[in-house]
Amino acid sequence: MSLLYFLLIGLLAGYLAGKIMKGRGFGLLGNLLVGVIGSFVGAMLFRIVGLASTGLLGQLVMAVVGAVVLLWILTKVRK
C-alpha cells in the first residue's frame, strides 16, 4: 500500500512541477514520470540538507521540490 501512495504522490508532484515550470516540462506523461523520479531526488536532497518530511503534505512538498529540480536539470541538459 505504501508503494501505491508513493506513486500517487510522485504523479501529483510531477503534475505540480510541470505547472510550476510553465512550459519547460515534457508533456503530461513525461512530467508524471519525472515526478516519480523526482520524489527520489527530493528525498536525497532533503537528507543532504538535514530536513525530514513528515506526513502526506511533507512528502508531497519534498517530491515537488525534487521534481522541479529534476525538470530544471533536464531542461538544461536538453538544450
Secondary structure as UniProt FT lines:
FT   HELIX           2..21
FT   HELIX           27..49
FT   HELIX           55..78
//
